[in-house]
Amino acid sequence: MKRTVNFASLLAAAAVAGLMVTGCQNRTEQAAEAKADSLENQADAVRAEGEQKADAIEENADKLDPKLDGKDSAAEQSEENRAQAVREGTEKKADSLENQADAVRDTAK
């Protein structure tokens, strides 16, 4: 009987230790997931801000050439090119943040 109690104690201790290790991994993974989610939220904010800036630039460009003749003036085209550059730049920044989020998730696995 004493041998059974010792075996049961060892088994219980091993089970508790296993649960503790699993719990630590879950907390680590949860923290990584939270950080990755934060980075993705930042990426969304960067995209939204970039779109707002680009839209404002395009609205200004439209004011530079009020004719509806289908031809852009040089000033309007310049502003539209600038708006496109803003979009591309913010998209690049947002992609970088999403890549960081992916890396955080990958290292937590």
PyMOL commands that set and color helices and strands:
alter all, ss='L'
color gray80, all
select helices_A, chain A and resi 2-64+74-108
alter helices_A, ss='H'
color red, helices_A
deselect
rebuild
show_as cartoon
